[in-house]
Amino acid sequence: MMKKAYSFLLVFLFAFSLSAMIQSKVPAVLASTQQGQTAVSLSVTSYFDSNNIVSATELPSATYGSKFSFASNLATDVNYTFAFWVVNGVIQSSLPVDHEFTLTHKNEFQAVFYPTTQLYVAFMDTNGKILKVQYLNAGGNAVAPSYPTKPGFNATGWTNAFTNVQSNLVTTVTYEQTNVSTYNLSVVNGTGSGQYEYNGVATVSASDAPSGLVFHHWEVDDQTVSYQSTFSFTVLKATTITAYYAESAAADLPRITLSNNTGVRTADSKKSYVGQYYLPSGYTLVETGVIAHATNTALIDIGTAGISRYPATKTTPNTKEFLMSINNASAGTVRGYLIAKNPSNVLVTVYSEGAYNILNGGFETGTLWGWNAKRIWKTETGTDSFVGQDSRAVNNTYFGSNPYNRDGSYNLGIVWSGATWEQSAERMGHLRSSDFILGGSGWISFKLGGGRTQTAAYVSVRQTSNNEEVARFGNKNYNNTALATTQYGSSISNAEAFMFQYYFDLSSVVDLGTSLYFVITEEASFDWAILSADSFTSYLPLSPTTNVDTLATNIKPVIQGLDTVDNTIKNGYFDTNTDGWSLTGGWARHDHHLRSNKIGGDGALGSVRSSAFILSTNQYIRFDWGGGLRYDKQIYVSVKEVGTNVEVLRFVRRDNQSGKESENFDNHMLDLSSLSQSKSYYLEFVDNRSGSWGISYIEAIRTVPLSEWNSVTSGDRAVQVIVGVPNFVYVKPASLS
C-alpha cells in the first residue's frame, strides 16, 4: 500500500491502491519520546472515501523538530483528488499535499482525498478540529454531527448549507454568545482601562518608567503575563493588570505564560487555562501547550514522570493565545511549555512559572538563579553575601567532611569556591525568592544551618503587595549535634552549618491565596551571621507531621507602643526599668543604661528594640554610646520600618571613633529626616561580636529637632553605612534554556 522513499526531507511516497481497504486506523508508532530525545511517534493515515482508509505501517525513524513532507502518485491515478490535511485532529485546508511539516510530540497526519466522481463535506469546530467527513454524490444531502459545546456560547448552525451539495465543502459550526456581560479592566501603571465584552481583546501599554528604572513585566493575579510593554490579550473576567519596573529590562527570550484556572468549564468538571507565548525575531515555533500532573507536586517539566502533555492545536494569530481545558482529576499541577528553534536552528524549551512554587528553591541549578541578590553595606570590596556570589550554591561538604544534610545535589553553602571562610568575613545582604501563592495545606518547609544569632541571620516571609513581614525564622537548632545525628542517621560531630528540617503553617498568620516571597537575610558580619539553606518548598498539599524540633518558631519582631506612638522614644533614659524595649541575648539594664554583656559577658550576642515612634517635629536621634564600637559590622544601630521590619537606615560609630574600645559614653547623632513622616519606625541596637570588646552600651536615647542637630558639632554625627532601602520588586530571571 505504501512504498518508502528517502531524502533529506524525509519524503514519503504514497502509492495508493483501491484494493487495499483498511477499515480501522492502525498508527505506526516508532517510539515514545520527550523533547530532547531522538525518536518521536508518527502515524500517517489516508482517507479516500467512506470505505477506503489506508494507514502506513512502515515508516523511517524521525527526530523531534525535523522537517519532512509527503508526495503522492495521484498524477498517475485519475480516480482521486487531494482535499486537505488533518494534523492532530485539526483541519489544515490551505496546505498542499507536499507541505513541509515539523515533527513535534504528537504527529497524527491524516491526508483526506475524495473520489473524482464524488464530493466531500467536512464538518469542523471553531478550533479547526475535524468532526466528520462525508462523501456524497452531487446533489446529495450531508448529515451533520452533534454540536460541540463552547462555554459562554450556544451553537446556532453551520457556516454553509449542506443540502443539494454541488461542490466540495468545509463548514464550521456557528455560535451566538450567551455571555453578553462586560468586564472591567483596570490597568495600573499604564493605559487600556475600560469595559470589555466577554471574549473581547484588550491592548494595554505601560506608562513611562520612573527615573532610573525601565519596564520589566505585567502581572495579573500575581502571575506574569507578558514582558512586552504593549501587548494584547483576551478578557474573560474582571481583571486588574499591573506594570512593574526594574533597574534592567527582561531579556528578549522566548516566553510562555499560563493563567490561573479561568473557571469557564466548572460545569463539566474541567479546569481551563489561557496560555500565551512570545517569540523574539529569528525564533520559530515548534510546539506549545500545557503539561499536567494529577497530584499537587513541585514544578513539573516535560521529563517529569507521570505528566500528561496537551499540545495546543490552535492559537489566535494576533495575541498568540490558546485555551486548554483539562479534567480536574488530571490537573493537580499544570504548567505551560513552549518549544521553539532559535536563530541557529537549535531547539529551546521554556516553561511558565508556577504560581504556588518558587524558582530554584533547592538551588539545584548550581547557582542563585531565580533569586534576587540585594546588598546592605556601603560599596566595599568583599562585603556582599549574595551579589555576584553564584558559587554559594555548593555541592560539597564544609570543613573537610562535615555534611550539610542537603536534598539533591546543591544547597546554599557557607564555604565556596573563590572565597575565604565566610564565618570570619564581612559579607552581608538579602536574597529574595520569586513570588508564590499560598495554597494547599498552607504549610511550607525549608532547611536551615548556620545563623548562630537569629537577630543577625534569618529567613523572612513577606507579602508581595506591601512587603509586610508575616513570619521570620532562625535556625533554632544551631550546632545541635545530637539532633543532627538523629536527622542524618549517622554520627555528626559538627553541626554549625548542618541544615535542619523545619515546617511552619503559614495559614496561621496569613490567608490562603496570598502572594508571598522568602528573603534570606545575613544582616551582620562574623560570628556565624551566615546561613546554609536548602529545599524551600512553598506548596505542601497535606499538613506534615511535626515535632518540637522540626516545627519552626516565628520570631517576627513584636514592636511595642503601637497604640501610643508619637514623636518620642519611650523610656530612652532607663531610669527605673526597660519598659517599652524588647531585649534578647545578653542585653539588660545596668544603672541608667543598657549593656549587651550584662548576661553572658562579652561573648553574648543579641539585640534590643525600642518601641515605635513617628517623625514630625523632631526628625533626629541623640544618644550616648560606648563599648567596642570599632567593630562596626557587628555593633551598630538600625532604623527599621514597622510592619515590613525593613532596615531603612543603619549607623555605626562616629567617624572619629573608628578605633573605639571603651566603656566611656560619647554623644552620637542620627539624621532621620529622609524618612517618611507617614510611617512608624523603631530602633534596633545589635551586638554580634563574641570576641574581646563585644560590648555595646546605650543611654539617654531621644528625638531632637533640627535646631539641636545644628547646634552640635558635626563630629558627633554617626556614620550612615546602609546603601539604601532594598527594592524588593522582583526581577524575573532569563530562562535557563
Sequence and secondary structure as in RCSB ss.txt:
>XXXX:A:sequence
MMKKAYSFLLVFLFAFSLSAMIQSKVPAVLASTQQGQTAVSLSVTSYFDSNNIVSATELPSATYGSKFSFASNLA
TDVNYTFAFWVVNGVIQSSLPVDHEFTLTHKNEFQAVFYPTTQLYVAFMDTNGKILKVQYLNAGGNAVAPSYPTK
PGFNATGWTNAFTNVQSNLVTTVTYEQTNVSTYNLSVVNGTGSGQYEYNGVATVSASDAPSGLVFHHWEVDDQTV
SYQSTFSFTVLKATTITAYYAESAAADLPRITLSNNTGVRTADSKKSYVGQYYLPSGYTLVETGVIAHATNTALI
DIGTAGISRYPATKTTPNTKEFLMSINNASAGTVRGYLIAKNPSNVLVTVYSEGAYNILNGGFETGTLWGWNAKR
IWKTETGTDSFVGQDSRAVNNTYFGSNPYNRDGSYNLGIVWSGATWEQSAERMGHLRSSDFILGGSGWISFKLGG
GRTQTAAYVSVRQTSNNEEVARFGNKNYNNTALATTQYGSSISNAEAFMFQYYFDLSSVVDLGTSLYFVITEEAS
FDWAILSADSFTSYLPLSPTTNVDTLATNIKPVIQGLDTVDNTIKNGYFDTNTDGWSLTGGWARHDHHLRSNKIG
GDGALGSVRSSAFILSTNQYIRFDWGGGLRYDKQIYVSVKEVGTNVEVLRFVRRDNQSGKESENFDNHMLDLSSL
SQSKSYYLEFVDNRSGSWGISYIEAIRTVPLSEWNSVTSGDRAVQVIVGVPNFVYVKPASLS
>XXXX:A:secstr
 EEE   TT  EEE   TT  BSS          TTSSB   EEEEEEETTEEEE       BTT EE EEE GG
G TTEEEEEEEETTEEETT  TT  EE  S  EEEEEEEETTSEEEEEE TT BEEEEEEE TT          B
TTEEEEEESS  SS  S EEEEEEEEES   EEEEEEETEE  EEEETTEEEEEEE    TT EEEEEEETTEEE
ESSSEEEEEE S EEEEEEEESS      EEEE S   TTGGGTEEEEEEEEE  TT EEEEEEEEEESS  S  
 TTSTT EEEE S   TTT EEEEEEEGGG SEEEEEEEEE TTS EEEEE   SSS TTTT TTSS TT EEE 
 B S TT BSSTT GGGEE S BTTTB    SSS EE SS TTS  GGGS  BEEEE   EE  TTSEEEEEEEE
 SSTTTEEEEEEETTT  EEEEE  TTTT HHHHHHHHSS  S  SS  EEEEEEGGGTS TT EEEEEEEE S 
STT  EEEEEEE   SS     TTTB        S GGG  SS TTTT SS  TT EE TT EEETTEEETTTTT
GGG  EEEE   B  SS  EEEEEEEESTT TTTEEEEEEETTT  EEEEEEEEGGGTT  EEEEEEEEEE TTS
 TTS EEEEEEE   STT  EEEEEEEEE HHHHHHS GGGBEEE B               
